[in-house]
């Protein structure tokens, strides 16, 4: 009788121990999942040139709100009040200054960048050949074409460290040769050349897993687009982000509009 009682008492004492063991075993997968979620939540990093106003500022705002780590550049960061009001990292960059580009690359040495958005640009209105000024024309090509080339070149080591490996060049439908109806000397040529750079870069970097995209933002109400444009910066950038977010290797080297439509070269 006493043996039976002892066995009963031992069994009673064993139940809490078994419960603790079962709870600890059941908690192990949950903790592993939590750790996995934390690793999956590492924010992708985007660098946006010309982020102090217009489309660049809106890109910075929207990507920051979406949880990305955003690096916005401006020629004079101390004066970029709207950009500085965002919870992002702001760095100096003049895309026409090789020393400035080198300084940016040095500041970012060793850091991964998932996506580069070459947004900085200027839009001179020159509609007659007689109005073309050689210095202004060269400046337009420097900002809109050579600037993205040199910035991409400088940041390529960072982009190779990134997971997404996306290079987005903000172009224009005015860069289309097929759709050219005249006017906008300098600007048209600069964007057409940027499109060609995008295509050439895509051919070189595609085998490494890069996706290079030239995207037309539409006619947008910014300092460049003017007050009569039919799109707000919020609408344009939101639409472009949707296109950028869905690209695959099949889109490498593509020339797209903000709504995803192909633009004629």
LINMOKA-V406742 format. One line per field, one symbol per residue. phi: phi as a letter, one per 20 degrees, with the letter a starting at -180 (. if undefined). A space follows every 10 residues. Layout:
phi = ???
This chain:
phi = .fffffffff ffffggffff ffffffffff ffffffffff egffdcdcem eeblffffgf fffffenfed dddbfcgfee fffffeeced cfadfedfff fffffffdgn eecebddedg accfdcdcgf efdgffffff fffedfggff ffgfeggfff ffefldcddf dbffefffef domlgnfgff fffffffgff ffffegfenf cdcdcefned fcgfenfefe cegffffgff fffffdfcff efnfddegen ffdff
